[in-house]
Amino acid sequence: MVAREAGPYLDSLRERPVHDGAMDALLDELDGPLPAAGDGAVAAVERLVRVGTAAATHSSGPRFFHFVVGGSTPAAMAGDWTASLLDQAAGLWLTSPLAARAETVVLRWLKELFGLPTAFGGVLTPSATLAHVAGLACARSWWADGYGVDVTSRGLAGLPAMPVFSSGLVHVSTRKALQILGCGRDTLRTFARDDAGRVDLAAMDEALARVGGRAVVVANLGEVNTGDSDPVADLADLAERHGAWLHVDGAFGLFAALSPRTAHLARGVERADSVTADGHKWLNVPYESGFSFVRDAGWLSRAFGAWGAAYLPDEGDDRVNYNMLGPESSRRARALPIWATLRAYGRDGYREMVERHLDVAAHLGALVEAAPDLELLAPVQLCIACFRYRPEGVPEERLDELNARLGEALLRDGRVYAGTSTYRGMTVFRPAPLNWRTTKADVERLVDVLRELGPTITV
Ligand SMILES: *Cc1c(COP(=O)(O)O)cnc(C)c1O
């Protein structure tokens, strides 16, 4: 039944609204008491698919531009179905040589795609946040090691706070990972030279000198409001000079490495100690999909190896147990959708898709600049355009409320999805077109709908 309904549903994504609020009434059909005697599989699944295809947020279609949300390529979706079909216990080589081998292969392909050294270790995670947990757990082990403490067995008791330095471009998930790791979300210090958050290298340099280089530097490749990036190579120089750990958040920005038009932004990533990226964003693999790469894989096994046992197979031994290299124990065969999509479209297919999105975002930026009632607030970088609605005659102090209300109206309308965020103290739109289905016509629709709804809002 799911397979039968999939075709018509996927075909409808191109034209249907992203969300139809009227359909939320159907959600009641999911509710009710736990049945004593069940409905049977056919009736239960029929209900789920009927309610789901109507009431879902159709974010895998081409016009979901809120936050940074990817779609799912046909091959990735089929790979994901295969992962459910085979239902592998993908933590141990013993329980699934298939899943372990596929993970090893896709990690190698991804390193190649991003220009990371093949010697890097890695592990697939459910998300970039969990990839931060993996990478920063390694950083924490490295840092505690400097005090002669094995943090995996002893914990952090008795140690000072681990210094973590970044620019104002840092994503909230980095703080969340630090919070999970017991390092404290507020121990992260930002060094910014302007209200856009761009890094103050001199101030960070001084701070690194003060702590004798025993610190973690977080470089951000692709910020969520503007697509802006830290100068990764400069931060790599700083980290190297002071002997600090360099962690790079490239959740979606790492894909800059795929095109010669943007590869300069990713220069220096290959010098990182740990790197985070997402599969469910620009790779267009279904949720949940992330990856962590670590220069010295030994840190992954020290941070996550079971029972404190360092575990790494010998060089050339494929019998790797990925649950000893990452935060999860039992896990699904997350490699299969990644394998399917990389095998299907290859390096060239992905480069073409990334470049199409660069063009779509640039086109959106040009439309905004040409519209008298829209104001572009930052240069378009990667796949994000940051702007606000600014019709003539509305005073500056009313613009935040006007844009917030317009954002709500846009989400209620549902034809195109883009809400607001805060950038340099302003309420702004920052749509991110990175779904494989998205074309220039879809961002034209966004601008049309915004300018249609704008005049209906009064503040
Ligand atoms: C989305 C995002 C994250 C967090 O990713 P999740 O997959 O949602 O955990 C981290 N950093 C940046 C820059 C992001 O865009």
The ligand as an ORCA input file, in Angstrom:
! r2SCAN-3c Opt
* xyz 0 1
  C      21.431     22.298     10.847
  C      22.735     22.727     11.402
  C      23.284     22.100     12.527
  C      22.552     21.042     13.310
  O      22.196     20.001     12.488
  P      21.133     18.896     12.914
  O      21.266     17.908     11.818
  O      19.813     19.607     12.925
  O      21.505     18.378     14.237
  C      24.528     22.509     12.941
  N      25.184     23.486     12.298
  C      24.687     24.127     11.228
  C      25.491     25.193     10.567
  C      23.445     23.760     10.728
  O      22.950     24.374      9.650
*
